[in-house]
Amino acid sequence: MKWFIIVSCLAAAFTLTAADAKIVPADPAQIEHGKYLVENIGMCGDCHSPRDKDGQFDRSQWLQGELINFKPDHPMPFAAIAPPIAGLPGYATDALALRFLETGTNSVGKLAMAPMPQFRFNHADALAVVAYLRSLKK
């Protein structure tokens, strides 16, 4: 019974935290800063966007996910697909996306599989990245 009470309290606390972390509508400057971080710092398109036959990004599919066409030299856990991140379809709440960008851990506390870096954005930068990605079409 104690286990159930502890789990219920933790779930309620997380729900309140997630609701409190809702992002207010982003202003254009915040979205532009997020775009800069995604495209020039994180280089997210390198894995999360397909390329055309000439090796150029297919901008019509920008950040819509892609097969990862490189592998490590030594066997290790390694993702085969970079999921779509335009619109953040894998994150039901902004709080979950912020947690991932600020701590490198997903909603169940696990680190992303290589080659995804474990980002440690500060809160303002994480907010900007989420604002930019949410502004993109899914």
MARKOL-535306 format. One line per 4 residues: number of its first residue (from 1); for each residue x, y, z of N, C-alpha, C, O, CB. Coordinates in Angstrom, 3 decimals, m for minus. Atoms other than C-alpha are relative to their C-alpha. Last residue first. Glycine has a CB too. Example, Ala and Ser with C-alpha at 12.3 -4.5 7.8 and 13.67 -1.06 7.14 Angstrom:
2	m0.820:m1.190:m0.060:13.670:m1.060:7.140:m0.770:1.090:0.730:m0.261:2.198:0.899:0.414:0.462:m1.415; 0.890:m1.190:0.000:12.300:m4.500:7.800:0.900:1.200:0.000:1.936:1.181:0.665:m0.992:0.027:1.246
! end
This chain:
138	m0.286:1.420:m0.225:4.891:17.727:m38.510:m0.070:m0.730:m1.310:0.138:m1.943:m1.352:m0.980:m0.620:1.014; 1.098:0.928:0.308:5.049:21.389:m39.435:0.460:m1.418:0.210:1.610:m1.760:m0.065:m0.503:0.187:m1.446; m0.121:0.696:1.279:7.669:23.481:m37.684:m1.170:m0.949:m0.202:m1.735:m1.470:0.759:1.328:m0.770:m0.077; 0.500:m0.880:1.061:6.801:25.956:m34.911:0.034:m0.664:m1.375:m0.582:m0.167:m2.318:0.813:1.281:m0.035
134	1.472:0.015:m0.028:7.108:23.207:m32.257:m0.566:0.865:m1.131:m1.686:0.626:m1.585:m0.525:0.503:1.374; 0.459:1.303:0.493:10.762:22.756:m33.287:m1.521:m0.088:0.000:m2.096:m0.666:m0.922:0.588:m1.128:0.852; m0.283:0.144:1.431:11.474:26.486:m32.939:m0.558:m1.318:m0.534:m1.256:m1.331:m1.548:1.516:0.077:m0.261; 0.850:m0.946:0.733:9.723:26.875:m29.574:0.216:m0.134:m1.503:m0.749:m0.135:m2.268:0.287:1.447:0.450
130	1.362:0.538:0.006:11.374:23.697:m28.240:m0.926:0.925:m0.794:m1.749:0.449:m1.576:m0.525:m0.180:1.449; m0.012:1.174:0.880:14.814:24.975:m29.261:m1.400:m0.594:m0.099:m1.859:m0.916:m1.195:0.999:m1.065:0.516; m0.095:m0.486:1.379:14.110:28.395:m27.695:m0.021:m1.168:m0.990:m0.683:m1.087:m2.025:1.284:0.837:m0.190; 1.291:m0.591:0.360:12.917:26.845:m24.428:m0.002:0.459:m1.458:m0.985:0.266:m2.174:m0.326:1.184:0.927
126	0.922:1.133:0.197:16.060:24.690:m24.319:m1.388:0.500:m0.383:m2.034:m0.083:m1.254:m0.083:m0.867:1.280; m0.302:0.597:1.302:18.169:27.818:m24.853:m0.914:m1.192:m0.285:m1.362:m1.376:m1.417:1.470:m0.439:m0.057; 0.410:m0.940:1.054:16.458:29.641:m21.983:0.261:m0.578:m1.387:m0.570:m0.437:m2.283:0.742:1.338:0.156; 1.454:m0.027:0.147:16.720:26.597:m19.682:m0.451:0.926:m1.139:m1.339:0.565:m1.912:m0.643:0.441:1.310
122	0.575:m0.753:m1.114:20.421:25.951:m20.220:m1.487:0.180:m0.302:m1.932:m0.080:m1.420:0.726:1.396:0.203; 0.318:m1.397:0.263:21.102:23.203:m22.741:m0.416:0.691:1.287:m1.010:0.065:2.165:m1.110:0.117:m1.055; 0.189:m0.625:m1.307:22.701:19.994:m21.493:m0.224:1.500:m0.229:0.531:2.340:0.261:1.241:m0.259:0.950; m0.079:m1.451:m0.145:22.528:17.798:m24.585:m0.212:0.419:1.439:m0.873:m0.271:2.215:m1.022:0.682:m0.895
118	0.760:m0.295:m1.208:23.193:14.070:m24.444:0.157:1.493:0.283:1.069:1.913:0.995:0.485:m0.875:1.222; m0.728:m0.554:m1.152:24.342:13.644:m28.024:m0.932:0.196:1.192:m2.133:0.403:1.019:0.666:1.340:m0.374; 0.608:m1.214:m0.549:22.386:11.315:m30.319:0.801:0.501:1.185:1.039:m0.247:2.133:m1.458:m0.259:0.416; m0.927:m1.122:m0.043:24.768:8.859:m32.020:m0.590:1.291:0.554:0.037:2.344:0.436:0.516:0.254:m1.358
114	m0.946:m0.574:0.956:24.174:6.990:m29.784:m0.567:m0.188:m1.398:m1.221:m1.196:m1.666:1.416:m0.659:0.126; m0.953:0.933:0.580:21.033:6.049:m27.839:0.926:0.752:m0.966:0.490:1.661:m1.673:m0.738:m1.159:m0.729; 0.251:0.323:1.401:19.348:8.749:m25.788:1.094:m0.935:m0.503:2.229:m0.901:m0.028:m0.065:1.290:m0.867; m0.710:m0.826:0.968:19.892:8.565:m22.058:m0.353:m0.434:m1.415:m0.671:m1.598:m1.662:1.520:m0.080:0.225
110	m1.079:0.641:0.751:17.234:6.938:m19.915:0.640:0.987:m0.963:m0.017:1.882:m1.495:m0.525:m1.224:m0.767; m1.309:m0.177:m0.613:15.197:8.687:m17.225:1.161:m0.654:m0.715:2.252:m0.748:m0.152:m0.044:m0.507:1.353; m0.196:1.076:m0.975:11.755:7.389:m18.213:1.408:0.025:0.593:1.829:m0.935:1.238:m0.264:m1.358:m0.652; 1.058:m0.020:m1.015:10.710:10.646:m19.902:0.115:m1.119:1.031:m0.462:m1.019:2.114:m1.336:m0.087:m0.669
106	1.370:0.007:0.517:14.018:10.930:m21.741:m1.000:m0.088:1.152:m0.626:0.042:2.318:m0.206:m1.178:m0.983; 0.767:1.210:m0.314:17.372:11.953:m20.333:m1.430:0.127:m0.511:m2.003:1.215:m0.558:0.000:m0.265:1.518; m0.419:1.105:0.854:19.914:14.388:m21.781:m0.761:m1.284:0.254:m0.447:m2.320:m0.331:1.452:m0.249:0.181; m0.666:1.045:m0.785:19.396:16.727:m18.833:0.548:m1.140:m0.851:1.371:m1.925:m0.381:m0.959:m0.558:1.014
102	m0.759:m0.526:m1.134:18.387:20.086:m20.321:0.796:m1.061:0.753:1.812:m0.748:1.374:m0.932:0.678:0.949; m1.017:m0.955:0.459:17.273:18.991:m23.799:0.885:0.517:1.138:2.044:0.864:0.909:m0.672:1.173:m0.689; m0.951:0.661:0.883:15.465:15.868:m22.579:1.134:0.949:m0.393:2.304:0.568:m0.360:m0.713:m0.524:m1.251; m0.792:0.929:m0.820:13.829:17.658:m19.654:1.066:m0.673:m0.847:2.219:m0.779:m0.429:m0.907:m1.065:0.656
98	m0.964:m0.805:m0.758:12.732:20.462:m21.966:0.899:m0.895:0.857:2.110:m0.684:0.929:m0.736:1.025:0.893; m1.038:m0.424:0.944:11.116:17.967:m24.335:1.067:0.822:0.714:2.257:0.661:0.445:m0.615:0.816:m1.154; m0.799:1.183:0.338:9.249:16.335:m21.444:1.124:0.353:m0.966:2.243:m0.141:m0.827:m0.889:m1.091:m0.609; m0.827:0.345:m1.159:8.102:19.717:m20.108:0.886:m1.213:m0.290:2.044:m1.249:0.126:m0.888:m0.277:1.222
94	m1.244:m0.749:0.104:6.907:20.732:m23.576:0.937:m0.345:1.153:2.157:m0.316:0.995:m0.282:1.504:m0.024; m0.019:m1.300:m0.670:4.338:18.006:m23.373:1.338:0.672:m0.227:2.345:0.022:m0.507:m0.278:m0.151:1.509; 1.378:m0.404:m0.256:3.377:15.004:m25.501:m0.066:1.372:0.658:m1.019:2.122:0.443:m0.696:m1.030:0.876; 0.094:m0.599:m1.327:6.914:14.688:m26.849:m1.403:0.552:0.210:m1.790:1.538:m0.416:1.058:1.114:0.181
90	m0.311:0.991:m1.022:7.559:12.311:m29.759:m0.139:0.518:1.421:0.125:m0.218:2.372:1.380:m0.502:m0.201; 1.066:0.997:m0.137:5.747:14.528:m32.282:0.263:m1.037:1.092:m0.681:m1.671:1.564:m0.195:m0.705:m1.310; m0.221:0.827:m1.195:8.157:17.415:m31.607:m1.098:m1.046:0.204:m1.716:m1.093:1.267:0.089:0.887:1.232; 1.266:0.044:m0.728:6.728:19.682:m34.356:0.089:m0.767:1.307:m0.857:m0.750:2.095:m1.058:m0.613:m0.861
86	0.808:m1.163:0.377:9.726:18.871:m36.540:m1.364:m0.123:0.653:m2.076:m1.102:0.428:m0.137:0.121:m1.551; 0.034:m0.931:m1.129:11.616:16.192:m34.548:m0.750:1.289:m0.340:m1.030:2.084:0.557:1.420:0.332:0.446; 0.378:m1.377:0.336:11.165:13.182:m36.788:m0.014:0.861:1.257:m0.462:0.432:2.321:m1.384:0.037:m0.692; 1.443:m0.243:0.135:13.060:10.142:m35.567:m0.304:1.433:m0.428:0.557:2.309:m0.342:m0.707:m0.301:1.318
82	0.138:m1.273:m0.708:16.753:9.498:m36.325:m1.465:0.402:m0.172:m1.880:0.715:m1.288:1.007:1.123:m0.560; 0.857:m1.054:0.548:16.759:5.828:m37.269:0.100:1.234:0.883:0.146:1.138:2.109:m1.477:m0.478:m0.112; 0.068:0.203:1.449:19.186:2.943:m36.804:m0.774:1.119:m0.682:m0.644:1.325:m1.889:m0.645:m1.347:m0.318; 1.311:m0.169:0.628:20.203:3.942:m33.291:0.076:m0.216:m1.507:1.067:0.146:m2.142:m0.557:1.392:0.299
78	m0.036:m1.104:0.961:23.441:2.534:m31.893:m1.342:0.063:m0.713:m1.835:m0.952:m1.205:1.168:m0.174:m1.025; 1.380:m0.415:0.242:24.125:0.215:m28.957:0.007:1.260:m0.866:0.658:2.249:m0.530:m0.755:0.252:1.346; 0.525:m0.744:m1.146:27.740:m0.824:m29.484:m1.467:0.314:m0.265:m1.901:0.275:m1.416:0.821:1.313:0.255; 1.386:0.267:m0.404:29.775:m2.954:m31.875:m0.362:0.762:1.277:0.391:0.772:2.251:m0.215:m1.510:0.212
74	0.066:1.080:m0.983:33.014:m1.220:m32.929:m1.457:m0.219:0.412:m2.219:0.743:0.512:0.885:0.323:1.244; m0.973:1.037:0.366:33.521:0.861:m36.075:m0.075:m1.217:0.907:0.196:m2.337:0.473:1.401:0.568:0.036; m1.290:m0.041:m0.686:30.336:2.841:m35.403:0.909:m1.133:m0.482:0.438:m2.147:m0.997:m0.200:m0.090:1.525; m0.027:0.879:m1.180:27.597:2.999:m38.040:1.371:0.126:0.668:2.343:0.516:0.021:m0.295:m1.499:m0.396
70	m1.362:0.265:m0.445:26.593:5.422:m40.764:m0.070:m0.810:1.283:m1.061:m0.760:2.012:0.799:1.323:0.212; m0.753:0.793:0.982:23.418:5.675:m42.815:1.480:m0.134:0.348:2.306:m0.370:m0.534:m0.134:0.622:m1.370; m1.389:m0.385:m0.264:21.076:6.769:m40.045:0.880:m0.905:m0.856:0.909:m2.121:m0.667:0.367:m0.120:1.543; m0.837:1.141:m0.363:17.623:6.410:m41.539:1.414:0.507:0.249:1.894:1.386:m0.467:m0.017:m1.100:m1.116
66	m0.776:0.633:1.061:15.799:9.729:m41.558:0.697:m1.241:0.548:0.962:m1.342:1.746:1.033:0.991:m0.595; m0.517:1.329:m0.320:13.408:11.917:m39.602:0.697:m0.623:m1.195:0.424:m0.281:m2.345:m1.124:m0.908:0.475; 1.103:0.959:0.015:11.164:14.849:m40.573:0.456:m1.426:0.284:m0.336:m2.361:0.172:m0.702:0.047:m1.334; 0.172:0.529:m1.358:13.762:17.451:m39.587:m1.178:m0.975:0.125:m1.775:m1.109:1.192:m0.195:1.146:0.969
62	m0.896:m0.474:m1.048:13.467:19.199:m42.965:m0.435:m0.504:1.378:m1.550:m0.247:1.831:0.055:1.526:m0.006; 0.092:1.037:m1.036:11.457:17.079:m45.429:0.855:0.351:1.220:1.270:m0.534:1.968:0.435:m1.361:m0.568; 1.430:0.284:m0.135:10.761:19.880:m47.955:m0.251:m1.058:1.080:m1.384:m1.225:1.532:m0.582:m0.470:m1.349; 0.620:m0.968:m0.915:14.323:21.064:m47.258:m1.515:m0.217:0.137:m2.116:0.234:1.112:0.275:1.425:m0.486
58	1.317:m0.138:0.606:15.749:17.912:m48.837:m0.802:0.895:0.945:m1.400:0.416:1.908:m0.708:m1.414:m0.232; 1.199:0.231:m0.806:19.279:18.478:m47.581:m1.244:0.174:m0.847:m1.324:1.089:m1.666:m0.041:0.951:1.203; 0.523:m1.226:m0.603:21.973:18.271:m50.238:m1.255:m0.337:0.812:m1.980:m1.280:0.493:m0.318:1.073:m1.097; m0.497:m0.147:m1.365:23.831:15.016:m50.904:m0.458:1.271:0.697:m0.014:1.561:1.808:1.480:m0.038:m0.009
54	m1.248:m0.770:0.040:23.381:15.196:m54.686:0.584:0.226:1.388:1.605:0.901:1.525:m0.235:1.338:m0.676; m1.027:0.817:0.674:20.785:12.389:m54.697:1.342:0.714:m0.096:2.369:0.069:m0.303:m0.469:m0.381:m1.397; 0.338:0.379:1.368:18.709:14.335:m52.127:1.160:m0.783:m0.626:2.148:m1.068:0.052:m0.334:1.256:m0.849; m0.748:m0.742:1.021:19.264:14.340:m48.387:m0.441:m0.479:m1.374:m0.965:m1.582:m1.528:1.542:m0.181:0.181
50	m0.502:0.732:1.165:16.972:13.283:m45.561:0.746:0.930:m0.960:0.595:2.151:m0.924:m1.160:m0.693:m0.734; 0.558:m0.445:1.285:16.745:15.212:m42.295:0.578:m0.814:m1.143:1.776:m1.094:m1.165:0.277:1.495:m0.226; 1.463:0.005:m0.012:17.123:14.036:m38.660:m0.638:0.457:m1.314:m1.862:0.563:m1.396:m0.486:0.876:1.109; 0.572:1.340:m0.196:20.788:13.000:m38.812:m1.510:m0.027:m0.217:m2.042:m1.023:m0.709:0.319:m0.501:1.400
46	m0.933:1.014:0.501:22.620:16.013:m40.208:m0.547:m1.411:0.139:m0.312:m2.253:m0.727:1.318:0.102:0.729; 0.343:0.438:1.344:19.545:18.181:m39.655:0.903:m1.096:m0.525:0.479:m1.893:m1.361:0.040:1.156:m0.929; 1.013:1.053:m0.055:20.204:18.345:m35.922:m0.347:m0.561:m1.378:m0.641:m1.750:m1.507:m1.251:0.528:0.657; m0.126:0.639:1.315:23.413:20.349:m36.336:m0.987:m1.165:m0.129:m0.651:m2.225:m0.658:1.451:m0.498:m0.225
42	0.330:1.420:m0.143:23.170:21.092:m32.601:0.189:m0.786:m1.291:0.397:m1.999:m1.257:m1.424:m0.148:0.472; m0.700:0.513:m1.184:24.996:24.409:m32.978:m0.238:m1.506:0.146:0.710:m2.290:0.176:m0.468:0.745:1.280; m1.423:m0.340:0.006:24.140:25.730:m36.436:0.804:m0.544:1.179:2.018:m0.716:1.071:0.143:1.467:m0.032; m0.661:0.125:1.296:20.713:24.342:m37.393:1.512:0.216:0.038:2.234:m0.369:m0.769:m0.601:0.969:m0.950
38	0.280:1.279:0.663:19.116:23.573:m34.031:0.861:m0.168:m1.254:1.442:m1.229:m1.480:m1.495:m0.098:m0.368; m0.550:1.092:m0.810:20.733:26.445:m32.085:m0.171:m1.351:m0.692:0.750:m2.168:m0.688:m0.672:m0.031:1.377; m1.463:m0.094:0.003:20.090:28.996:m34.844:0.617:m1.166:0.768:1.561:m1.793:0.288:0.458:1.341:0.612; m0.424:0.428:1.339:16.492:27.824:m35.233:1.522:0.022:m0.103:2.125:m0.914:m0.628:m0.625:0.907:m1.089
34	0.115:1.456:0.040:16.007:28.139:m31.475:0.444:m0.553:m1.340:1.127:m1.575:m1.396:m1.430:m0.428:0.289; m1.123:0.500:m0.799:17.307:31.719:m31.608:m0.009:m1.525:0.028:1.044:m2.153:m0.082:m0.060:0.564:1.439; m1.206:m0.189:0.811:14.880:32.462:m34.461:1.239:m0.488:0.753:2.131:m1.084:0.149:0.162:1.484:m0.389; 0.011:1.025:1.048:11.998:30.964:m32.465:1.257:0.110:m0.852:1.847:m0.911:m1.206:m1.262:0.133:m0.885
30	m0.275:1.274:m0.661:12.905:33.107:m29.440:0.052:m1.124:m1.033:0.934:m1.981:m0.979:m1.072:m0.302:1.076; m1.425:0.008:m0.362:13.133:36.237:m31.614:0.385:m1.320:0.670:1.471:m1.846:0.428:0.326:1.184:0.936; m0.852:0.301:1.162:9.765:35.462:m33.231:1.490:m0.047:0.328:2.224:m0.839:m0.263:m0.232:1.027:m1.076; m0.115:m1.170:0.857:7.971:35.340:m29.854:0.977:m0.334:m1.132:1.757:m1.279:m1.014:0.476:1.256:0.814
26	m1.348:m0.526:0.187:6.970:32.006:m28.470:m0.020:1.251:m0.859:m0.821:1.385:m1.784:0.904:m1.056:m0.631; m0.327:m0.160:1.422:3.447:31.338:m27.272:1.338:0.726:m0.171:1.590:1.767:0.436:m1.123:0.774:m0.729; 0.899:m1.013:0.544:3.674:30.500:m23.580:0.360:0.172:m1.466:1.477:m0.157:m1.865:0.105:1.365:0.786; m0.640:m1.172:0.585:5.480:27.275:m22.917:m1.073:0.957:m0.484:m2.020:0.565:m1.165:0.946:m0.398:m1.159
22	0.524:m0.331:1.329:3.838:24.822:m20.581:0.657:1.278:m0.491:0.841:2.231:0.266:m1.549:0.155:0.026; m1.081:m0.277:0.938:6.147:24.056:m17.658:m0.487:0.292:m1.409:0.323:0.388:m2.331:0.946:m1.154:m0.034; m0.589:m1.302:m0.281:3.413:24.370:m15.011:1.057:0.387:m1.031:1.331:1.574:m1.210:0.608:0.003:1.386; 0.994:m1.015:0.344:1.477:21.492:m16.561:0.569:1.398:0.200:0.308:2.300:m0.596:m1.270:m0.183:0.842
18	0.153:m0.037:1.448:4.559:19.262:m16.552:m0.993:1.080:m0.411:m0.769:1.786:m1.394:m0.453:m1.364:m0.526; m1.203:m0.599:0.565:5.339:20.128:m12.932:m0.143:0.128:m1.506:0.189:1.173:m2.065:1.245:m0.831:0.353; 0.032:m1.426:m0.302:1.758:19.423:m11.869:1.201:0.711:m0.601:1.062:1.802:m1.155:m0.044:0.225:1.508; 1.082:m0.584:0.785:1.787:16.088:m13.676:m0.090:1.500:0.248:m0.244:2.277:m0.694:m1.336:m0.677:0.335
14	m0.488:m0.148:1.375:5.184:15.217:m12.205:m1.063:0.647:m0.874:m0.737:1.477:m1.723:0.410:m1.366:m0.584; m1.022:m1.056:0.025:3.945:15.930:m8.686:0.510:0.221:m1.410:0.685:1.363:m1.834:1.169:m0.352:0.931; 0.686:m1.285:m0.150:0.795:13.881:m9.253:0.990:1.150:m0.060:0.721:2.171:m0.693:m0.780:0.046:1.320; 0.729:m0.255:1.248:2.798:10.946:m10.573:m0.710:1.347:0.061:m0.695:2.099:m0.913:m1.018:m1.125:m0.277
10	m0.978:m0.355:1.026:5.193:11.139:m7.624:m0.685:0.325:m1.319:m0.309:1.289:m1.986:1.006:m1.135:m0.196; m0.516:m1.336:m0.312:2.320:11.213:m5.147:1.005:0.463:m1.050:0.968:1.613:m1.486:0.651:0.010:1.390; 1.074:m0.963:0.273:0.612:8.249:m6.808:0.468:1.429:0.253:0.178:2.332:m0.531:m1.232:m0.309:0.865; 0.112:m0.127:1.451:3.874:6.255:m6.861:m1.061:1.034:m0.360:m0.848:1.838:m1.267:m0.339:m1.360:m0.640
6	m1.210:m0.676:0.481:4.446:6.916:m3.153:m0.084:0.231:m1.502:0.194:1.334:m1.973:1.260:m0.824:0.344; 0.086:m1.401:m0.429:0.847:6.031:m2.247:1.200:0.783:m0.526:1.043:1.899:m1.021:m0.072:0.099:1.548; 1.034:m0.653:0.797:0.963:2.795:m4.286:m0.097:1.485:0.346:m0.233:2.312:m0.555:m1.358:m0.686:0.219; m0.527:m0.133:1.356:4.265:1.731:m2.692:m0.981:0.763:m0.879:m0.582:1.658:m1.624:0.295:m1.381:m0.605
2	m0.904:m1.153:m0.026:2.865:2.383:0.802:0.542:0.273:m1.392:0.663:1.430:m1.793:1.159:m0.234:0.987; 0.820:m1.187:0.000:0.000:0.000:0.000:0.869:1.258:0.000:0.559:2.232:m0.686:m0.935:m0.006:1.202
! end
